């Protein structure tokens, strides 16, 4: 009994260890992306669609082989009013009924010999659609990677905002407490102290808002990761420096040309043009005849013959087989074939336009991300210089306030200017990182923030 308890405890620990391995203790961007690629519902649904496409391809290939079916018919016939002939000139109803049992058994098969190449083209089309399904899975993965990147950076931004707001609250608290001492010394008025207290309260409120924003962003990321309510999300905060923020950018032309070759939605659009072409060829096959090779075999028996032949003899006598060719020739189809061909030709043009539109949309997002990355880097450089200048200015005004050379309004104005500059620098920092990573995504490069 004790050994069983030990064994159960060991198995439980193993299960807990496996569960713990599935979810990292700390989540960085790479962990988030890898976990989402495995567990996200949308990606799983796209994979199911791909599997369905593979099944359809197998079905298309199966049309090259003959089919085979068997039939079994059992019939019972009742004749309640049999007429018997007593002589050649008279007949009478016997008043007796007669029952007859009959059975028919057969197998049949047919093989498509010719259909204008429609079956062969359908197989090629299904193989292309299978590749389209694979690219759709990749597109879903790219989409979730972008969403994870955006949500992850929002968490980093919110976390760093909390640090700034916490430091601001500490400064406001110090200024308020110092103001109380200055009021007692008669250096400031009660109005000045009220302004310091109001600023202290406002900064505490902003800190609460920042903390709430962080929790909201964590909830969004948990939903993307398909985590449960009780799952903890401990985000690893990387130490980012100017090297990460101000990474050199490749040329816009090189980014766009690379994205044209690697982005799955463009590969899918190109394949859809080929699919539309095959659909046109399949429609043209409607003008050709269809030729089938048919074969069948069967036998039967009847209880009416039971007096002269046994069951085996009846099956032997009733056996028959045959083989033949059937041809279906379309002569007049009420314009069905012509309409199908014209429709598919228009679908070909639509597919070509869809490719051009996809290329245009890709160029738009690549250009936008590229320009946003350049702008964010420039804004970060300018904001960094502005923060340094305002920090120096604030420190001087703070000293002057202590000496009674500056009033409360001057101090609070400079403090708010410094806080605004820090927030602007923080925003430019993460916009730069996000757009640089997005350019990596468009070039099929790994997303890494370390």
GUVEXMI-426237 format. One record per residue (C-alpha): x, y, z; residue number from 0. Coordinates in Angstrom, 1 decimal. Layout:
! residues N
      u      v      w   n
      X      Y      Z NUM
...
END
This chain:
! residues 450
      u      v      w   n
    0.0    0.0    0.0   0
    2.8    2.3    0.9   1
    4.6    1.5   -2.3   2
    1.5    2.4   -4.3   3
    1.3    5.8   -2.6   4
    4.9    6.4   -3.4   5
    4.3    5.5   -7.0   6
    1.3    7.7   -7.3   7
    3.2   10.6   -5.8   8
    6.1   10.1   -8.2   9
    3.7   10.0  -11.2  10
    2.0   13.2   -9.9  11
    5.4   14.9   -9.7  12
    6.2   13.9  -13.2  13
    2.9   15.2  -14.5  14
    3.4   18.5  -12.7  15
    6.9   18.7  -14.1  16
    5.6   18.1  -17.7  17
    2.9   20.7  -17.1  18
    5.5   23.2  -15.8  19
    7.7   22.6  -18.8  20
    4.9   23.6  -21.1  21
    4.7   27.0  -19.6  22
    7.9   28.9  -18.8  23
    8.4   30.6  -15.4  24
    9.2   33.9  -17.1  25
    8.0   34.9  -20.5  26
   10.2   36.7  -23.0  27
    9.2   37.4  -26.5  28
   10.6   34.2  -27.9  29
    8.7   32.1  -25.3  30
    5.5   33.9  -26.0  31
    5.7   33.4  -29.7  32
    6.7   29.7  -29.5  33
    3.9   29.0  -27.1  34
    1.3   30.9  -29.2  35
    2.4   29.1  -32.4  36
    1.5   25.8  -30.6  37
   -1.6   26.7  -28.7  38
   -3.3   29.6  -30.4  39
   -6.8   28.6  -31.6  40
   -6.7   30.5  -34.9  41
   -3.5   28.7  -35.9  42
   -4.9   25.4  -34.9  43
   -8.0   26.0  -37.0  44
   -5.9   26.9  -40.0  45
   -4.0   23.7  -39.5  46
   -7.3   21.7  -39.5  47
   -8.2   23.5  -42.8  48
   -4.9   22.3  -44.2  49
   -5.6   18.7  -43.2  50
   -9.0   18.9  -44.8  51
   -7.2   20.1  -48.0  52
   -4.9   17.1  -47.9  53
   -7.9   14.8  -47.6  54
   -9.5   16.5  -50.6  55
   -6.3   15.9  -52.6  56
   -6.4   12.2  -51.7  57
  -10.0   12.1  -52.9  58
   -9.1   13.7  -56.2  59
   -6.3   11.1  -56.8  60
   -8.7    8.3  -56.0  61
  -10.8    9.2  -59.1  62
   -8.1    7.7  -61.2  63
   -9.0    4.2  -60.0  64
  -12.1    2.1  -60.8  65
  -15.0    1.9  -58.3  66
  -16.6   -1.3  -57.2  67
  -20.0   -1.9  -55.7  68
  -22.1   -4.9  -54.8  69
  -25.9   -5.3  -54.8  70
  -28.1   -7.8  -53.0  71
  -31.9   -8.0  -53.6  72
  -34.2  -10.3  -51.7  73
  -37.9  -10.3  -52.8  74
  -41.0  -12.0  -51.6  75
  -44.1  -12.4  -53.8  76
  -47.5  -13.5  -52.7  77
  -50.2  -14.7  -55.2  78
  -53.4  -15.2  -53.2  79
  -55.7  -15.9  -56.2  80
  -54.1  -18.5  -58.3  81
  -56.1  -19.8  -61.2  82
  -55.7  -23.5  -62.0  83
  -56.8  -25.0  -65.4  84
  -58.7  -28.2  -64.9  85
  -59.1  -28.6  -68.7  86
  -58.5  -26.7  -71.8  87
  -62.0  -25.3  -71.7  88
  -62.4  -24.4  -68.1  89
  -60.5  -22.9  -65.1  90
  -61.3  -22.3  -61.5  91
  -59.9  -20.4  -58.5  92
  -58.2  -22.8  -56.1  93
  -58.7  -20.6  -53.1  94
  -55.1  -21.3  -52.1  95
  -52.2  -18.8  -52.1  96
  -48.7  -19.3  -53.5  97
  -45.5  -17.6  -52.1  98
  -42.4  -17.1  -54.2  99
  -38.9  -16.0  -52.9 100
  -36.3  -14.6  -55.3 101
  -32.8  -13.3  -54.8 102
  -30.5  -11.3  -57.1 103
  -26.8  -10.8  -56.4 104
  -24.3   -8.7  -58.4 105
  -21.1   -6.7  -58.5 106
  -20.3   -3.8  -60.9 107
  -17.4   -1.6  -61.6 108
  -16.6    1.4  -63.8 109
  -13.4    3.1  -64.8 110
  -13.1    6.6  -66.2 111
  -11.0    6.4  -69.4 112
  -11.3    9.9  -70.7 113
  -12.9   13.2  -69.5 114
  -10.9   15.8  -71.4 115
   -8.2   15.8  -68.7 116
  -10.6   17.2  -66.1 117
   -9.6   14.6  -63.4 118
   -5.9   15.1  -64.0 119
   -6.2   18.9  -63.8 120
   -8.4   18.6  -60.6 121
   -5.6   16.6  -59.0 122
   -3.1   19.4  -59.9 123
   -5.5   22.0  -58.6 124
   -5.9   20.2  -55.3 125
   -2.2   19.9  -54.8 126
   -1.9   23.7  -55.4 127
   -4.8   24.3  -52.9 128
   -2.9   22.2  -50.4 129
    0.1   24.5  -50.8 130
   -2.2   27.5  -50.4 131
   -3.4   25.9  -47.2 132
    0.2   25.7  -46.0 133
    0.8   29.4  -46.8 134
   -2.5   30.2  -45.0 135
   -1.1   28.5  -41.9 136
    2.1   30.6  -42.2 137
    0.0   33.7  -42.6 138
   -1.9   32.9  -39.4 139
    1.5   32.4  -37.7 140
    2.8   35.7  -39.0 141
   -0.4   37.4  -37.8 142
   -0.2   36.0  -34.3 143
    3.5   36.9  -34.1 144
    2.7   40.5  -34.9 145
   -0.1   40.5  -32.3 146
    2.3   39.0  -29.7 147
    5.0   41.5  -30.5 148
    2.6   44.4  -30.2 149
    1.1   43.1  -26.9 150
    4.5   42.2  -25.4 151
    5.9   45.7  -26.2 152
    2.8   47.3  -24.7 153
    3.5   45.4  -21.5 154
    7.1   46.6  -21.5 155
    6.0   50.1  -22.2 156
    3.4   50.0  -19.4 157
    5.9   48.5  -17.0 158
    8.5   51.2  -17.7 159
    5.7   53.8  -17.4 160
    5.0   52.6  -13.9 161
    8.7   53.0  -13.1 162
    8.6   56.6  -14.3 163
    5.3   57.4  -12.5 164
    6.5   55.7   -9.3 165
    9.6   57.9   -9.3 166
    7.4   60.9  -10.0 167
    5.2   60.1   -7.0 168
    8.3   59.9   -4.8 169
    9.4   63.3   -6.0 170
    5.9   64.7   -5.5 171
    5.8   63.2   -2.0 172
    9.2   64.7   -1.1 173
    8.1   68.1   -2.5 174
    4.8   68.1   -0.5 175
    6.6   67.1    2.7 176
    9.2   69.8    2.1 177
    6.4   72.2    1.4 178
    4.9   71.5    4.8 179
    8.2   72.4    6.4 180
    8.5   75.5    4.2 181
    5.0   76.6    5.3 182
    5.9   76.2    8.9 183
    9.0   78.3    8.2 184
    6.8   80.9    6.5 185
    8.6   80.5    3.2 186
    5.5   79.6    1.2 187
    1.8   80.2    1.5 188
   -1.0   77.7    2.0 189
   -2.0   78.1   -1.6 190
    1.5   76.9   -2.6 191
    1.2   73.9   -0.3 192
   -2.3   73.1   -1.8 193
   -0.8   73.1   -5.3 194
    1.9   70.7   -4.1 195
   -0.6   68.5   -2.5 196
   -2.8   68.5   -5.6 197
    0.2   67.6   -7.8 198
    1.0   64.7   -5.4 199
   -2.6   63.4   -5.7 200
   -2.5   63.7   -9.4 201
    0.7   61.8   -9.7 202
   -0.6   59.0   -7.5 203
   -3.7   58.8   -9.7 204
   -1.5   58.5  -12.8 205
    0.4   55.7  -11.1 206
   -2.8   53.8  -10.4 207
   -3.9   54.2  -14.1 208
   -0.5   53.0  -15.3 209
   -0.7   49.9  -13.1 210
   -4.2   49.2  -14.4 211
   -3.0   49.6  -17.9 212
   -0.2   47.0  -17.3 213
   -2.7   44.5  -16.0 214
   -5.0   45.1  -19.0 215
   -2.1   44.5  -21.4 216
   -1.2   41.3  -19.6 217
   -4.8   40.1  -20.0 218
   -4.6   40.8  -23.7 219
   -1.4   38.7  -24.0 220
   -2.9   35.9  -21.9 221
   -5.8   35.7  -24.4 222
   -3.4   35.5  -27.3 223
   -1.5   32.8  -25.6 224
   -4.7   30.9  -24.7 225
   -3.7   30.9  -21.0 226
   -6.3   30.1  -18.3 227
   -7.5   32.4  -15.6 228
   -5.3   31.0  -12.9 229
   -2.1   30.9  -15.1 230
    0.5   33.4  -14.0 231
    2.2   35.7  -16.6 232
    5.5   36.8  -15.3 233
    7.0   38.9  -18.1 234
   10.8   39.1  -18.3 235
   11.7   42.8  -18.7 236
   14.8   43.0  -20.9 237
   17.5   45.7  -20.3 238
   17.2   47.7  -23.5 239
   19.8   50.2  -24.5 240
   20.4   52.6  -27.4 241
   21.9   49.7  -29.5 242
   18.5   48.0  -29.4 243
   16.6   51.1  -30.1 244
   18.8   52.7  -32.8 245
   19.5   49.6  -34.9 246
   20.7   50.4  -38.4 247
   17.9   49.9  -41.0 248
   18.3   48.2  -44.4 249
   17.2   50.1  -47.4 250
   13.4   50.3  -48.1 251
   13.9   48.7  -51.5 252
   15.7   45.6  -50.1 253
   13.1   45.1  -47.4 254
   10.3   45.3  -49.9 255
   11.9   43.0  -52.4 256
   12.6   40.5  -49.7 257
    9.1   40.6  -48.4 258
    7.7   40.0  -51.9 259
    9.5   36.7  -52.0 260
    8.9   35.5  -48.4 261
    5.5   36.7  -47.3 262
    3.0   33.9  -47.4 263
    0.0   35.9  -48.5 264
    1.8   36.8  -51.8 265
    2.9   33.2  -52.3 266
   -0.8   32.2  -51.8 267
   -2.0   34.8  -54.3 268
    0.4   33.6  -56.9 269
   -0.8   30.0  -56.5 270
   -4.4   31.2  -56.7 271
   -3.6   32.5  -60.2 272
   -2.5   29.0  -61.2 273
   -5.6   27.5  -59.5 274
   -7.8   29.8  -61.5 275
   -6.0   28.7  -64.7 276
   -6.7   25.1  -63.9 277
  -10.3   25.9  -63.2 278
  -10.6   27.4  -66.7 279
   -9.0   24.2  -68.2 280
  -11.5   22.1  -66.3 281
  -14.3   24.2  -67.6 282
  -13.0   23.6  -71.2 283
  -13.1   19.8  -70.5 284
  -16.9   20.1  -70.5 285
  -16.8   20.2  -74.3 286
  -15.2   16.8  -74.5 287
  -17.0   13.4  -74.2 288
  -16.6   11.2  -71.2 289
  -15.7    7.5  -71.8 290
  -16.2    4.8  -69.1 291
  -15.2    1.2  -69.0 292
  -18.0   -0.8  -67.3 293
  -18.0   -4.4  -66.0 294
  -20.5   -6.4  -64.0 295
  -21.3   -9.9  -62.8 296
  -24.4  -11.4  -61.2 297
  -26.6  -14.3  -60.5 298
  -30.1  -15.1  -59.0 299
  -32.3  -17.8  -57.6 300
  -36.0  -18.4  -57.1 301
  -38.1  -20.7  -54.9 302
  -40.3  -21.4  -57.9 303
  -37.5  -23.6  -59.3 304
  -36.7  -25.3  -56.0 305
  -38.5  -28.5  -57.2 306
  -36.2  -29.0  -60.2 307
  -32.9  -27.2  -59.2 308
  -31.3  -26.8  -55.8 309
  -29.9  -23.5  -54.6 310
  -26.4  -24.0  -55.9 311
  -27.6  -25.1  -59.3 312
  -29.8  -22.0  -59.6 313
  -26.9  -19.7  -58.7 314
  -24.7  -21.5  -61.3 315
  -27.4  -21.4  -64.0 316
  -28.3  -17.7  -63.3 317
  -24.6  -16.5  -63.4 318
  -23.9  -13.8  -66.0 319
  -21.2  -11.3  -66.6 320
  -20.5   -8.5  -69.0 321
  -18.1   -5.7  -70.0 322
  -18.7   -2.6  -72.1 323
  -17.8    1.0  -72.8 324
  -20.2    3.9  -72.4 325
  -19.6    7.3  -74.0 326
  -21.4   10.5  -73.0 327
  -21.1   13.2  -75.7 328
  -22.2   16.8  -74.9 329
  -24.0   18.1  -77.9 330
  -26.2   21.0  -76.6 331
  -25.8   22.0  -73.0 332
  -27.9   25.3  -72.9 333
  -24.6   27.3  -72.9 334
  -23.5   25.7  -69.6 335
  -20.0   24.9  -70.8 336
  -19.4   28.3  -72.5 337
  -20.7   30.1  -69.4 338
  -18.4   28.1  -67.2 339
  -15.3   28.9  -69.4 340
  -16.1   32.6  -69.6 341
  -16.7   32.8  -65.8 342
  -13.4   31.0  -65.0 343
  -11.5   33.4  -67.4 344
  -12.9   36.3  -65.4 345
  -11.8   34.6  -62.2 346
   -8.3   34.4  -63.6 347
   -8.3   38.1  -64.1 348
   -9.6   38.6  -60.6 349
   -6.8   36.4  -59.2 350
   -4.2   38.5  -61.0 351
   -5.8   41.7  -59.6 352
   -5.8   40.2  -56.2 353
   -2.0   39.6  -56.5 354
   -1.4   43.1  -57.5 355
   -3.6   44.4  -54.7 356
   -1.7   42.2  -52.2 357
    1.6   43.6  -53.5 358
    0.3   47.1  -53.2 359
   -1.0   46.5  -49.6 360
    2.4   45.0  -48.6 361
    4.2   48.0  -50.0 362
    2.0   50.3  -48.0 363
    2.6   48.5  -44.7 364
    6.3   48.1  -45.4 365
    6.7   51.8  -46.3 366
    4.7   52.8  -43.3 367
    6.7   50.6  -40.9 368
   10.0   51.8  -42.4 369
    9.0   55.4  -42.1 370
    7.7   54.9  -38.6 371
   10.9   53.3  -37.6 372
   13.0   56.2  -38.9 373
   10.7   58.7  -37.4 374
   10.7   56.9  -34.0 375
   14.5   56.7  -33.9 376
   14.8   60.4  -34.7 377
   12.2   61.2  -32.1 378
   14.0   59.1  -29.5 379
   17.3   60.9  -30.1 380
   15.5   64.3  -29.9 381
   13.5   63.3  -26.8 382
   16.6   61.9  -25.1 383
   18.4   65.3  -25.5 384
   15.2   67.1  -24.4 385
   15.0   65.0  -21.2 386
   18.6   65.7  -20.4 387
   18.1   69.5  -20.8 388
   14.8   69.5  -18.9 389
   16.3   67.4  -16.1 390
   19.1   69.9  -15.7 391
   16.6   72.8  -15.8 392
   14.3   71.1  -13.2 393
   17.2   70.4  -10.8 394
   18.2   74.1  -11.0 395
   14.6   75.3  -10.4 396
   14.2   72.8   -7.6 397
   17.2   74.3   -5.9 398
   16.0   77.8   -6.5 399
   12.6   76.9   -5.1 400
   14.3   75.7   -1.9 401
   16.0   79.0   -1.6 402
   12.7   80.9   -2.3 403
   13.9   82.2   -5.7 404
   11.2   80.3   -7.6 405
    7.5   79.9   -6.9 406
    5.4   76.7   -6.8 407
    4.0   77.2  -10.2 408
    7.5   77.4  -11.8 409
    8.5   74.2  -10.0 410
    5.4   72.2  -11.0 411
    5.5   73.5  -14.6 412
    9.1   72.4  -15.0 413
    8.3   69.0  -13.3 414
    5.4   68.3  -15.6 415
    7.5   69.3  -18.7 416
   10.1   66.8  -17.6 417
    7.5   64.1  -17.0 418
    6.0   64.7  -20.5 419
    9.5   64.5  -22.1 420
   10.2   61.2  -20.4 421
    6.9   59.8  -21.6 422
    7.6   61.0  -25.1 423
   11.0   59.4  -25.1 424
    9.5   56.2  -23.7 425
    6.9   56.1  -26.5 426
    9.5   56.8  -29.2 427
   11.7   54.0  -27.7 428
    9.1   51.3  -28.0 429
    7.7   52.5  -31.4 430
   11.3   52.3  -32.7 431
   11.7   48.7  -31.4 432
    8.3   47.6  -32.6 433
    8.8   48.9  -36.2 434
   12.3   47.5  -36.5 435
   10.9   44.1  -35.4 436
    8.0   44.4  -37.9 437
   10.6   45.0  -40.7 438
   12.2   41.8  -39.5 439
    8.9   40.1  -39.7 440
    8.3   41.2  -43.3 441
   11.8   39.8  -44.2 442
   11.0   36.5  -42.4 443
   13.7   37.2  -39.8 444
   13.3   36.0  -36.2 445
   11.7   38.4  -33.7 446
   14.0   38.8  -30.7 447
   14.2   41.4  -27.9 448
   16.9   40.7  -25.5 449
END
